[in-house]
């Protein structure tokens, strides 16, 4: 039964979601089968698309809303949340 | 961004470094990039596209794929997908989808 989960996580202060951190983020999302999104200020991006994630323009300290939908949604969301918290410049 | 495991092989310029495209340089770059799972080729415009199409003529088994994608954005999207172990099909699709991506 596909599950869906949602959570909010803040980018570490001083770490914007620019190319390298965004690549780390997307590569984490790609490890899972679930469909995942990341949203900020009403903009929603496919968490598995590097260009969509970059276009969010998320700066350090921003709250990101993550969603996952699929069989591995809980694991996917946990991994993605911890990825965001652990991002470094 | 993509990590060291993704081979990105540039092949810009004509023979002797002039403006243009060198078929030999492109062929060699494709060979260097090929790790067995397939190669996605991005071309900017004009002779580079004609050159790649000419090189691939007659060996269109899909292993080497010229994608219709923006050069920089397509390369970034493809490299990230490739480094995550995605299939050639998905890597090529990500590059082509970059055409519709906004920068901000």
N, CA and C atoms of all chains as a GROMACS GRO file, in nm:
protein
  579
    1UNK      N    1   0.085  -0.119   0.000
    1UNK     CA    2   0.000   0.000   0.000
    1UNK      C    3   0.089   0.124   0.000
    2UNK      N    4   0.082   0.208  -0.103
    2UNK     CA    5   0.168   0.328  -0.103
    2UNK      C    6   0.134   0.418   0.014
    3UNK      N    7   0.237   0.464   0.078
    3UNK     CA    8   0.217   0.556   0.190
    3UNK      C    9   0.261   0.694   0.148
    4UNK      N   10   0.211   0.794   0.215
    4UNK     CA   11   0.264   0.926   0.188
    4UNK      C   12   0.302   0.991   0.321
    5UNK      N   13   0.409   1.065   0.318
    5UNK     CA   14   0.458   1.130   0.439
    5UNK      C   15   0.500   1.270   0.405
    6UNK      N   16   0.505   1.352   0.506
    6UNK     CA   17   0.539   1.492   0.487
    6UNK      C   18   0.616   1.539   0.608
    7UNK      N   19   0.715   1.623   0.588
    7UNK     CA   20   0.782   1.680   0.704
    7UNK      C   21   0.850   1.811   0.666
    8UNK      N   22   0.889   1.882   0.767
    8UNK     CA   23   0.954   2.011   0.746
    8UNK      C   24   1.094   2.005   0.805
    9UNK      N   25   1.189   2.058   0.730
    9UNK     CA   26   1.327   2.057   0.780
    9UNK      C   27   1.395   2.187   0.735
   10UNK      N   28   1.480   2.240   0.820
   10UNK     CA   29   1.548   2.365   0.786
   10UNK      C   30   1.686   2.338   0.728
   11UNK      N   31   1.721   2.415   0.628
   11UNK     CA   32   1.860   2.410   0.578
   11UNK      C   33   1.949   2.468   0.688
   12UNK      N   34   2.067   2.411   0.707
   12UNK     CA   35   2.159   2.469   0.805
   12UNK      C   36   2.190   2.615   0.770
   13UNK      N   37   2.212   2.696   0.871
   13UNK     CA   38   2.244   2.837   0.847
   13UNK      C   39   2.368   2.847   0.759
   14UNK      N   40   2.365   2.932   0.661
   14UNK     CA   41   2.483   2.952   0.577
   14UNK      C   42   2.499   2.850   0.466
   15UNK      N   43   2.408   2.754   0.457
   15UNK     CA   44   2.417   2.657   0.347
   15UNK      C   45   2.299   2.674   0.252
   16UNK      N   46   2.325   2.736   0.138
   16UNK     CA   47   2.220   2.752   0.037
   16UNK      C   48   2.212   2.623  -0.044
   17UNK      N   49   2.096   2.603  -0.105
   17UNK     CA   50   2.080   2.485  -0.190
   17UNK      C   51   2.134   2.518  -0.329
   18UNK      N   52   2.264   2.543  -0.337
   18UNK     CA   53   2.325   2.569  -0.467
   18UNK      C   54   2.375   2.437  -0.526
   19UNK      N   55   2.449   2.444  -0.632
   19UNK     CA   56   2.474   2.324  -0.712
   19UNK      C   57   2.522   2.200  -0.634
   20UNK      N   58   2.628   2.214  -0.556
   20UNK     CA   59   2.680   2.093  -0.492
   20UNK      C   60   2.588   2.038  -0.382
   21UNK      N   61   2.539   2.121  -0.290
   21UNK     CA   62   2.444   2.066  -0.193
   21UNK      C   63   2.318   2.012  -0.260
   22UNK      N   64   2.272   2.078  -0.365
   22UNK     CA   65   2.152   2.031  -0.434
   22UNK      C   66   2.177   1.895  -0.498
   23UNK      N   67   2.298   1.874  -0.549
   23UNK     CA   68   2.332   1.744  -0.608
   23UNK      C   69   2.330   1.636  -0.501
   24UNK      N   70   2.382   1.666  -0.384
   24UNK     CA   71   2.380   1.570  -0.273
   24UNK      C   72   2.235   1.536  -0.236
   25UNK      N   73   2.152   1.638  -0.230
   25UNK     CA   74   2.011   1.622  -0.198
   25UNK      C   75   1.941   1.531  -0.300
   26UNK      N   76   1.960   1.563  -0.428
   26UNK     CA   77   1.894   1.487  -0.534
   26UNK      C   78   1.942   1.342  -0.538
   27UNK      N   79   2.073   1.324  -0.515
   27UNK     CA   80   2.125   1.187  -0.517
   27UNK      C   81   2.066   1.105  -0.403
   28UNK      N   82   2.040   1.168  -0.291
   28UNK     CA   83   1.974   1.098  -0.180
   28UNK      C   84   1.833   1.058  -0.221
   29UNK      N   85   1.760   1.152  -0.280
   29UNK     CA   86   1.622   1.123  -0.322
   29UNK      C   87   1.617   1.010  -0.424
   30UNK      N   88   1.716   1.007  -0.512
   30UNK     CA   89   1.717   0.907  -0.620
   30UNK      C   90   1.740   0.764  -0.568
   31UNK      N   91   1.780   0.752  -0.441
   31UNK     CA   92   1.800   0.617  -0.385
   31UNK      C   93   1.667   0.549  -0.356
   32UNK      N   94   1.559   0.625  -0.360
   32UNK     CA   95   1.428   0.570  -0.321
   32UNK      C   96   1.332   0.567  -0.439
   33UNK      N   97   1.232   0.480  -0.426
   33UNK     CA   98   1.134   0.466  -0.534
   33UNK      C   99   1.022   0.568  -0.523
   34UNK      N  100   1.000   0.617  -0.403
   34UNK     CA  101   0.888   0.710  -0.381
   34UNK      C  102   0.902   0.835  -0.467
   35UNK      N  103   0.786   0.893  -0.499
   35UNK     CA  104   0.788   1.027  -0.559
   35UNK      C  105   0.810   1.125  -0.447
   36UNK      N  106   0.900   1.218  -0.467
   36UNK     CA  107   0.931   1.313  -0.360
   36UNK      C  108   0.930   1.456  -0.412
   37UNK      N  109   0.881   1.546  -0.326
   37UNK     CA  110   0.885   1.687  -0.362
   37UNK      C  111   0.951   1.766  -0.250
   38UNK      N  112   0.999   1.880  -0.286
   38UNK     CA  113   1.052   1.974  -0.188
   38UNK      C  114   0.990   2.110  -0.223
   39UNK      N  115   0.936   2.175  -0.120
   39UNK     CA  116   0.864   2.299  -0.146
   39UNK      C  117   0.914   2.411  -0.056
   40UNK      N  118   0.900   2.530  -0.110
   40UNK     CA  119   0.947   2.650  -0.041
   40UNK      C  120   0.868   2.769  -0.095
   41UNK      N  121   0.806   2.842  -0.008
   41UNK     CA  122   0.730   2.962  -0.050
   41UNK      C  123   0.633   2.934  -0.164
   42UNK      N  124   0.563   2.824  -0.157
   42UNK     CA  125   0.464   2.794  -0.261
   42UNK      C  126   0.522   2.737  -0.388
   43UNK      N  127   0.656   2.730  -0.397
   43UNK     CA  128   0.716   2.668  -0.515
   43UNK      C  129   0.742   2.521  -0.482
   44UNK      N  130   0.699   2.432  -0.568
   44UNK     CA  131   0.717   2.289  -0.543
   44UNK      C  132   0.809   2.231  -0.649
   45UNK      N  133   0.911   2.158  -0.606
   45UNK     CA  134   1.005   2.099  -0.701
   45UNK      C  135   1.008   1.948  -0.684
   46UNK      N  136   1.028   1.877  -0.795
   46UNK     CA  137   1.056   1.734  -0.790
   46UNK      C  138   1.192   1.717  -0.722
   47UNK      N  139   1.193   1.644  -0.611
   47UNK     CA  140   1.317   1.628  -0.534
   47UNK      C  141   1.423   1.547  -0.609
   48UNK      N  142   1.382   1.484  -0.720
   48UNK     CA  143   1.479   1.405  -0.797
   48UNK      C  144   1.530   1.480  -0.920
   49UNK      N  145   1.494   1.607  -0.932
   49UNK     CA  146   1.540   1.687  -1.046
   49UNK      C  147   1.633   1.798  -0.998
   50UNK      N  148   1.758   1.787  -1.032
   50UNK     CA  149   1.858   1.884  -0.987
   50UNK      C  150   1.820   2.026  -1.030
   51UNK      N  151   1.771   2.041  -1.153
   51UNK     CA  152   1.742   2.175  -1.202
   51UNK      C  153   1.620   2.235  -1.131
   52UNK      N  154   1.522   2.150  -1.100
   52UNK     CA  155   1.404   2.198  -1.029
   52UNK      C  156   1.443   2.238  -0.886
   53UNK      N  157   1.528   2.160  -0.824
   53UNK     CA  158   1.571   2.190  -0.687
   53UNK      C  159   1.652   2.320  -0.685
   54UNK      N  160   1.740   2.336  -0.783
   54UNK     CA  161   1.820   2.460  -0.791
   54UNK      C  162   1.732   2.583  -0.810
   55UNK      N  163   1.624   2.566  -0.887
   55UNK     CA  164   1.539   2.680  -0.919
   55UNK      C  165   1.460   2.730  -0.797
   56UNK      N  166   1.457   2.649  -0.691
   56UNK     CA  167   1.392   2.697  -0.569
   56UNK      C  168   1.466   2.816  -0.510
   57UNK      N  169   1.596   2.818  -0.532
   57UNK     CA  170   1.678   2.928  -0.479
   57UNK      C  171   1.678   2.934  -0.327
   58UNK      N  172   1.678   2.818  -0.263
   58UNK     CA  173   1.670   2.814  -0.117
   58UNK      C  174   1.801   2.860  -0.053
   59UNK      N  175   1.791   2.954   0.038
   59UNK     CA  176   1.910   3.004   0.107
   59UNK      C  177   1.919   2.940   0.246
   60UNK      N  178   2.036   2.953   0.308
   60UNK     CA  179   2.060   2.891   0.438
   60UNK      C  180   1.954   2.930   0.541
   61UNK      N  181   1.917   2.833   0.623
   61UNK     CA  182   1.822   2.859   0.730
   61UNK      C  183   1.676   2.847   0.688
   62UNK      N  184   1.652   2.833   0.558
   62UNK     CA  185   1.513   2.824   0.507
   62UNK      C  186   1.448   2.693   0.549
   63UNK      N  187   1.320   2.701   0.580
   63UNK     CA  188   1.242   2.580   0.608
   63UNK      C  189   1.196   2.519   0.476
   64UNK      N  190   1.226   2.393   0.457
   64UNK     CA  191   1.182   2.322   0.337
   64UNK      C  192   1.072   2.224   0.376
   65UNK      N  193   0.971   2.214   0.294
   65UNK     CA  194   0.867   2.114   0.318
   65UNK      C  195   0.889   1.997   0.224
   66UNK      N  196   0.908   1.879   0.281
   66UNK     CA  197   0.936   1.760   0.202
   66UNK      C  198   0.814   1.669   0.201
   67UNK      N  199   0.785   1.612   0.086
   67UNK     CA  200   0.681   1.509   0.083
   67UNK      C  201   0.736   1.386   0.011
   68UNK      N  202   0.684   1.272   0.048
   68UNK     CA  203   0.720   1.148  -0.019
   68UNK      C  204   0.595   1.064  -0.033
   69UNK      N  205   0.584   0.997  -0.147
   69UNK     CA  206   0.467   0.913  -0.171
   69UNK      C  207   0.513   0.786  -0.240
   70UNK      N  208   0.487   0.674  -0.174
   70UNK     CA  209   0.528   0.546  -0.231
   70UNK      C  210   0.556   0.448  -0.119
   71UNK      N  211   0.593   0.327  -0.160
   71UNK     CA  212   0.611   0.221  -0.060
   71UNK      C  213   0.720   0.252   0.040
   72UNK      N  214   0.825   0.320  -0.005
   72UNK     CA  215   0.935   0.348   0.088
   72UNK      C  216   0.932   0.493   0.137
   73UNK      N  217   0.813   0.551   0.137
   73UNK     CA  218   0.801   0.694   0.173
   73UNK      C  219   0.860   0.729   0.311
   74UNK      N  220   0.829   0.652   0.416
   74UNK     CA  221   0.883   0.690   0.547
   74UNK      C  222   1.037   0.691   0.548
   75UNK      N  223   1.097   0.586   0.490
   75UNK     CA  224   1.244   0.580   0.485
   75UNK      C  225   1.300   0.693   0.399
   76UNK      N  226   1.234   0.719   0.288
   76UNK     CA  227   1.280   0.822   0.196
   76UNK      C  228   1.279   0.958   0.264
   77UNK      N  229   1.172   0.984   0.336
   77UNK     CA  230   1.158   1.112   0.402
   77UNK      C  231   1.262   1.128   0.513
   78UNK      N  232   1.283   1.020   0.587
   78UNK     CA  233   1.382   1.025   0.695
   78UNK      C  234   1.520   1.053   0.639
   79UNK      N  235   1.553   0.984   0.529
   79UNK     CA  236   1.686   1.000   0.469
   79UNK      C  237   1.704   1.141   0.414
   80UNK      N  238   1.599   1.192   0.351
   80UNK     CA  239   1.610   1.324   0.290
   80UNK      C  240   1.618   1.434   0.397
   81UNK      N  241   1.542   1.417   0.504
   81UNK     CA  242   1.548   1.514   0.614
   81UNK      C  243   1.687   1.516   0.674
   82UNK      N  244   1.743   1.399   0.698
   82UNK     CA  245   1.874   1.398   0.762
   82UNK      C  246   1.982   1.447   0.665
   83UNK      N  247   1.959   1.424   0.536
   83UNK     CA  248   2.050   1.479   0.435
   83UNK      C  249   2.051   1.632   0.442
   84UNK      N  250   1.932   1.692   0.448
   84UNK     CA  251   1.924   1.839   0.452
   84UNK      C  252   1.992   1.893   0.578
   85UNK      N  253   1.962   1.833   0.692
   85UNK     CA  254   2.022   1.882   0.817
   85UNK      C  255   2.174   1.872   0.815
   86UNK      N  256   2.223   1.773   0.741
   86UNK     CA  257   2.367   1.748   0.741
   86UNK      C  258   2.442   1.816   0.627
   87UNK      N  259   2.373   1.896   0.546
   87UNK     CA  260   2.442   1.959   0.433
   87UNK      C  261   2.546   2.059   0.480
   88UNK      N  262   2.658   2.062   0.410
   88UNK     CA  263   2.764   2.159   0.442
   88UNK      C  264   2.799   2.238   0.316
   89UNK      N  265   2.859   2.351   0.336
   89UNK     CA  266   2.898   2.435   0.222
   89UNK      C  267   3.000   2.366   0.135
   90UNK      N  268   3.014   1.808  -0.868
   90UNK     CA  269   2.874   1.781  -0.834
   90UNK      C  270   2.838   1.635  -0.849
   91UNK      N  271   2.882   1.578  -0.957
   91UNK     CA  272   2.841   1.441  -0.987
   91UNK      C  273   2.936   1.339  -0.925
   92UNK      N  274   3.054   1.384  -0.884
   92UNK     CA  275   3.151   1.290  -0.830
   92UNK      C  276   3.244   1.238  -0.938
   93UNK      N  277   3.352   1.177  -0.891
   93UNK     CA  278   3.458   1.138  -0.984
   93UNK      C  279   3.419   1.021  -1.073
   94UNK      N  280   3.313   0.948  -1.036
   94UNK     CA  281   3.280   0.826  -1.109
   94UNK      C  282   3.209   0.852  -1.241
   95UNK      N  283   3.161   0.976  -1.260
   95UNK     CA  284   3.097   1.008  -1.388
   95UNK      C  285   3.198   1.073  -1.480
   96UNK      N  286   3.218   1.014  -1.596
   96UNK     CA  287   3.316   1.069  -1.688
   96UNK      C  288   3.253   1.175  -1.776
   97UNK      N  289   3.307   1.294  -1.768
   97UNK     CA  290   3.261   1.403  -1.854
   97UNK      C  291   3.378   1.440  -1.944
   98UNK      N  292   3.361   1.415  -2.072
   98UNK     CA  293   3.473   1.430  -2.166
   98UNK      C  294   3.444   1.541  -2.266
   99UNK      N  295   3.508   1.655  -2.252
   99UNK     CA  296   3.483   1.764  -2.347
   99UNK      C  297   3.549   1.736  -2.482
  100UNK      N  298   3.486   1.783  -2.587
  100UNK     CA  299   3.543   1.766  -2.721
  100UNK      C  300   3.511   1.889  -2.804
  101UNK      N  301   3.548   2.004  -2.753
  101UNK     CA  302   3.516   2.127  -2.824
  101UNK      C  303   3.628   2.170  -2.919
  102UNK      N  304   3.589   2.240  -3.023
  102UNK     CA  305   3.688   2.298  -3.113
  102UNK      C  306   3.722   2.210  -3.231
  103UNK      N  307   3.768   2.275  -3.335
  103UNK     CA  308   3.808   2.202  -3.455
  103UNK      C  309   3.953   2.157  -3.446
  104UNK      N  310   4.003   2.095  -3.553
  104UNK     CA  311   4.143   2.050  -3.556
  104UNK      C  312   4.236   2.168  -3.528
  105UNK      N  313   4.333   2.147  -3.441
  105UNK     CA  314   4.428   2.254  -3.412
  105UNK      C  315   4.372   2.362  -3.322
  106UNK      N  316   4.259   2.336  -3.262
  106UNK     CA  317   4.205   2.432  -3.166
  106UNK      C  318   4.125   2.544  -3.228
  107UNK      N  319   4.094   2.532  -3.356
  107UNK     CA  320   4.016   2.637  -3.421
  107UNK      C  321   3.869   2.625  -3.382
  108UNK      N  322   3.793   2.728  -3.416
  108UNK     CA  323   3.649   2.724  -3.395
  108UNK      C  324   3.588   2.615  -3.483
  109UNK      N  325   3.505   2.531  -3.425
  109UNK     CA  326   3.443   2.426  -3.506
  109UNK      C  327   3.437   2.295  -3.431
  110UNK      N  328   3.432   2.188  -3.507
  110UNK     CA  329   3.416   2.055  -3.448
  110UNK      C  330   3.512   1.957  -3.514
  111UNK      N  331   3.573   1.872  -3.433
  111UNK     CA  332   3.660   1.769  -3.487
  111UNK      C  333   3.598   1.632  -3.464
  112UNK      N  334   3.570   1.564  -3.573
  112UNK     CA  335   3.510   1.430  -3.562
  112UNK      C  336   3.597   1.336  -3.481
  113UNK      N  337   3.729   1.345  -3.501
  113UNK     CA  338   3.820   1.257  -3.425
  113UNK      C  339   3.810   1.285  -3.277
  114UNK      N  340   3.809   1.415  -3.242
  114UNK     CA  341   3.803   1.451  -3.100
  114UNK      C  342   3.673   1.401  -3.038
  115UNK      N  343   3.564   1.414  -3.112
  115UNK     CA  344   3.435   1.368  -3.059
  115UNK      C  345   3.436   1.217  -3.043
  116UNK      N  346   3.485   1.146  -3.144
  116UNK     CA  347   3.489   0.999  -3.137
  116UNK      C  348   3.573   0.952  -3.020
  117UNK      N  349   3.688   1.016  -2.999
  117UNK     CA  350   3.775   0.976  -2.889
  117UNK      C  351   3.711   1.007  -2.754
  118UNK      N  352   3.641   1.120  -2.745
  118UNK     CA  353   3.576   1.157  -2.620
  118UNK      C  354   3.465   1.056  -2.585
  119UNK      N  355   3.391   1.014  -2.688
  119UNK     CA  356   3.286   0.915  -2.664
  119UNK      C  357   3.348   0.784  -2.613
  120UNK      N  358   3.459   0.746  -2.674
  120UNK     CA  359   3.525   0.622  -2.631
  120UNK      C  360   3.574   0.632  -2.487
  121UNK      N  361   3.627   0.749  -2.450
  121UNK     CA  362   3.676   0.766  -2.312
  121UNK      C  363   3.561   0.764  -2.212
  122UNK      N  364   3.447   0.818  -2.253
  122UNK     CA  365   3.334   0.828  -2.161
  122UNK      C  366   3.262   0.696  -2.143
  123UNK      N  367   3.284   0.604  -2.235
  123UNK     CA  368   3.207   0.480  -2.236
  123UNK      C  369   3.258   0.380  -2.133
  124UNK      N  370   3.180   0.360  -2.028
  124UNK     CA  371   3.217   0.263  -1.924
  124UNK      C  372   3.134   0.136  -1.938
  125UNK      N  373   3.059   0.127  -2.046
  125UNK     CA  374   2.984   0.005  -2.072
  125UNK      C  375   2.833   0.019  -2.060
  126UNK      N  376   2.787   0.121  -1.989
  126UNK     CA  377   2.643   0.136  -1.966
  126UNK      C  378   2.579   0.234  -2.064
  127UNK      N  379   2.661   0.298  -2.146
  127UNK     CA  380   2.607   0.391  -2.243
  127UNK      C  381   2.666   0.530  -2.227
  128UNK      N  382   2.648   0.610  -2.330
  128UNK     CA  383   2.703   0.745  -2.333
  128UNK      C  384   2.595   0.842  -2.380
  129UNK      N  385   2.583   0.952  -2.308
  129UNK     CA  386   2.494   1.060  -2.352
  129UNK      C  387   2.582   1.170  -2.410
  130UNK      N  388   2.550   1.214  -2.530
  130UNK     CA  389   2.629   1.318  -2.595
  130UNK      C  390   2.547   1.447  -2.602
  131UNK      N  391   2.606   1.555  -2.552
  131UNK     CA  392   2.543   1.686  -2.563
  131UNK      C  393   2.622   1.768  -2.662
  132UNK      N  394   2.551   1.833  -2.754
  132UNK     CA  395   2.617   1.917  -2.854
  132UNK      C  396   2.560   2.058  -2.839
  133UNK      N  397   2.640   2.157  -2.874
  133UNK     CA  398   2.583   2.292  -2.860
  133UNK      C  399   2.493   2.323  -2.980
  134UNK      N  400   2.551   2.347  -3.095
  134UNK     CA  401   2.466   2.370  -3.212
  134UNK      C  402   2.551   2.358  -3.338
  135UNK      N  403   2.484   2.358  -3.450
  135UNK     CA  404   2.554   2.362  -3.579
  135UNK      C  405   2.635   2.238  -3.607
  136UNK      N  406   2.763   2.260  -3.639
  136UNK     CA  407   2.845   2.149  -3.689
  136UNK      C  408   2.864   2.041  -3.584
  137UNK      N  409   2.856   2.076  -3.458
  137UNK     CA  410   2.876   1.972  -3.356
  137UNK      C  411   2.764   1.868  -3.365
  138UNK      N  412   2.643   1.914  -3.391
  138UNK     CA  413   2.531   1.821  -3.402
  138UNK      C  414   2.545   1.737  -3.530
  139UNK      N  415   2.582   1.803  -3.638
  139UNK     CA  416   2.601   1.729  -3.764
  139UNK      C  417   2.711   1.625  -3.749
  140UNK      N  418   2.818   1.663  -3.679
  140UNK     CA  419   2.931   1.572  -3.662
  140UNK      C  420   2.891   1.449  -3.581
  141UNK      N  421   2.821   1.470  -3.471
  141UNK     CA  422   2.781   1.356  -3.387
  141UNK      C  423   2.685   1.266  -3.464
  142UNK      N  424   2.592   1.326  -3.534
  142UNK     CA  425   2.496   1.245  -3.609
  142UNK      C  426   2.568   1.163  -3.716
  143UNK      N  427   2.665   1.223  -3.777
  143UNK     CA  428   2.743   1.152  -3.878
  143UNK      C  429   2.817   1.034  -3.814
  144UNK      N  430   2.878   1.059  -3.697
  144UNK     CA  431   2.954   0.953  -3.629
  144UNK      C  432   2.863   0.837  -3.588
  145UNK      N  433   2.741   0.869  -3.552
  145UNK     CA  434   2.651   0.766  -3.500
  145UNK      C  435   2.573   0.694  -3.609
  146UNK      N  436   2.586   0.746  -3.730
  146UNK     CA  437   2.512   0.686  -3.842
  146UNK      C  438   2.551   0.540  -3.860
  147UNK      N  439   2.452   0.455  -3.871
  147UNK     CA  440   2.483   0.315  -3.896
  147UNK      C  441   2.511   0.236  -3.770
  148UNK      N  442   2.530   0.306  -3.655
  148UNK     CA  443   2.546   0.230  -3.531
  148UNK      C  444   2.449   0.281  -3.426
  149UNK      N  445   2.327   0.296  -3.471
  149UNK     CA  446   2.225   0.349  -3.382
  149UNK      C  447   2.164   0.238  -3.297
  150UNK      N  448   2.246   0.182  -3.209
  150UNK     CA  449   2.192   0.077  -3.121
  150UNK      C  450   2.146   0.136  -2.988
  151UNK      N  451   2.153   0.269  -2.979
  151UNK     CA  452   2.104   0.334  -2.857
  151UNK      C  453   2.204   0.340  -2.744
  152UNK      N  454   2.320   0.280  -2.763
  152UNK     CA  455   2.422   0.279  -2.658
  152UNK      C  456   2.486   0.418  -2.643
  153UNK      N  457   2.501   0.487  -2.754
  153UNK     CA  458   2.549   0.626  -2.753
  153UNK      C  459   2.433   0.712  -2.801
  154UNK      N  460   2.394   0.805  -2.715
  154UNK     CA  461   2.271   0.880  -2.741
  154UNK      C  462   2.299   1.029  -2.752
  155UNK      N  463   2.268   1.086  -2.869
  155UNK     CA  464   2.273   1.233  -2.883
  155UNK      C  465   2.141   1.287  -2.832
  156UNK      N  466   2.146   1.374  -2.730
  156UNK     CA  467   2.022   1.425  -2.672
  156UNK      C  468   1.996   1.568  -2.715
  157UNK      N  469   1.869   1.599  -2.729
  157UNK     CA  470   1.826   1.733  -2.769
  157UNK      C  471   1.804   1.812  -2.640
  158UNK      N  472   1.912   1.872  -2.591
  158UNK     CA  473   1.907   1.933  -2.458
  158UNK      C  474   1.996   2.056  -2.452
  159UNK      N  475   1.963   2.150  -2.364
  159UNK     CA  476   2.052   2.265  -2.345
  159UNK      C  477   2.187   2.216  -2.292
  160UNK      N  478   2.293   2.278  -2.337
  160UNK     CA  479   2.428   2.226  -2.315
  160UNK      C  480   2.464   2.218  -2.167
  161UNK      N  481   2.453   2.329  -2.096
  161UNK     CA  482   2.498   2.331  -1.956
  161UNK      C  483   2.396   2.260  -1.865
  162UNK      N  484   2.271   2.301  -1.873
  162UNK     CA  485   2.170   2.244  -1.785
  162UNK      C  486   2.154   2.094  -1.812
  163UNK      N  487   2.158   2.058  -1.938
  163UNK     CA  488   2.145   1.917  -1.974
  163UNK      C  489   2.260   1.835  -1.918
  164UNK      N  490   2.380   1.890  -1.924
  164UNK     CA  491   2.497   1.818  -1.873
  164UNK      C  492   2.488   1.801  -1.722
  165UNK      N  493   2.444   1.904  -1.652
  165UNK     CA  494   2.432   1.895  -1.506
  165UNK      C  495   2.327   1.791  -1.469
  166UNK      N  496   2.212   1.798  -1.532
  166UNK     CA  497   2.105   1.703  -1.500
  166UNK      C  498   2.149   1.560  -1.531
  167UNK      N  499   2.212   1.541  -1.645
  167UNK     CA  500   2.256   1.407  -1.685
  167UNK      C  501   2.364   1.354  -1.590
  168UNK      N  502   2.456   1.439  -1.552
  168UNK     CA  503   2.567   1.394  -1.466
  168UNK      C  504   2.516   1.352  -1.328
  169UNK      N  505   2.422   1.428  -1.275
  169UNK     CA  506   2.370   1.392  -1.142
  169UNK      C  507   2.293   1.260  -1.150
  170UNK      N  508   2.212   1.245  -1.254
  170UNK     CA  509   2.138   1.119  -1.270
  170UNK      C  510   2.234   1.002  -1.288
  171UNK      N  511   2.337   1.024  -1.368
  171UNK     CA  512   2.432   0.917  -1.393
  171UNK      C  513   2.506   0.877  -1.265
  172UNK      N  514   2.543   0.977  -1.186
  172UNK     CA  515   2.618   0.946  -1.063
  172UNK      C  516   2.530   0.873  -0.963
  173UNK      N  517   2.398   0.887  -0.976
  173UNK     CA  518   2.307   0.815  -0.886
  173UNK      C  519   2.276   0.676  -0.940
  174UNK      N  520   2.343   0.637  -1.048
  174UNK     CA  521   2.327   0.501  -1.099
  174UNK      C  522   2.203   0.479  -1.182
  175UNK      N  523   2.144   0.586  -1.235
  175UNK     CA  524   2.022   0.571  -1.314
  175UNK      C  525   2.054   0.516  -1.453
  176UNK      N  526   1.953   0.462  -1.520
  176UNK     CA  527   1.973   0.401  -1.652
  176UNK      C  528   2.002   0.507  -1.758
  177UNK      N  529   2.058   0.460  -1.869
  177UNK     CA  530   2.088   0.551  -1.981
  177UNK      C  531   1.961   0.624  -2.023
  178UNK      N  532   1.851   0.550  -2.025
  178UNK     CA  533   1.721   0.608  -2.061
  178UNK      C  534   1.686   0.726  -1.970
  179UNK      N  535   1.701   0.706  -1.840
  179UNK     CA  536   1.664   0.810  -1.743
  179UNK      C  537   1.763   0.927  -1.747
  180UNK      N  538   1.889   0.896  -1.771
  180UNK     CA  539   1.990   1.001  -1.781
  180UNK      C  540   1.959   1.090  -1.902
  181UNK      N  541   1.928   1.025  -2.015
  181UNK     CA  542   1.897   1.100  -2.137
  181UNK      C  543   1.770   1.182  -2.120
  182UNK      N  544   1.671   1.124  -2.054
  182UNK     CA  545   1.544   1.195  -2.034
  182UNK      C  546   1.566   1.318  -1.946
  183UNK      N  547   1.646   1.303  -1.840
  183UNK     CA  548   1.672   1.416  -1.750
  183UNK      C  549   1.738   1.530  -1.827
  184UNK      N  550   1.830   1.496  -1.916
  184UNK     CA  551   1.897   1.598  -1.995
  184UNK      C  552   1.796   1.670  -2.085
  185UNK      N  553   1.709   1.594  -2.148
  185UNK     CA  554   1.612   1.655  -2.241
  185UNK      C  555   1.507   1.736  -2.167
  186UNK      N  556   1.472   1.693  -2.047
  186UNK     CA  557   1.374   1.769  -1.969
  186UNK      C  558   1.431   1.903  -1.922
  187UNK      N  559   1.563   1.914  -1.925
  187UNK     CA  560   1.627   2.040  -1.883
  187UNK      C  561   1.585   2.155  -1.975
  188UNK      N  562   1.537   2.121  -2.093
  188UNK     CA  563   1.494   2.224  -2.188
  188UNK      C  564   1.382   2.310  -2.130
  189UNK      N  565   1.298   2.250  -2.048
  189UNK     CA  566   1.186   2.324  -1.994
  189UNK      C  567   1.210   2.382  -1.856
  190UNK      N  568   1.331   2.371  -1.806
  190UNK     CA  569   1.358   2.412  -1.667
  190UNK      C  570   1.383   2.562  -1.656
  191UNK      N  571   1.321   2.623  -1.556
  191UNK     CA  572   1.349   2.763  -1.528
  191UNK      C  573   1.472   2.772  -1.439
  192UNK      N  574   1.543   2.883  -1.448
  192UNK     CA  575   1.662   2.898  -1.364
  192UNK      C  576   1.626   2.946  -1.224
  193UNK      N  577   1.514   3.012  -1.209
  193UNK     CA  578   1.472   3.057  -1.075
  193UNK      C  579   1.322   3.078  -1.072
   0.00000   0.00000   0.00000
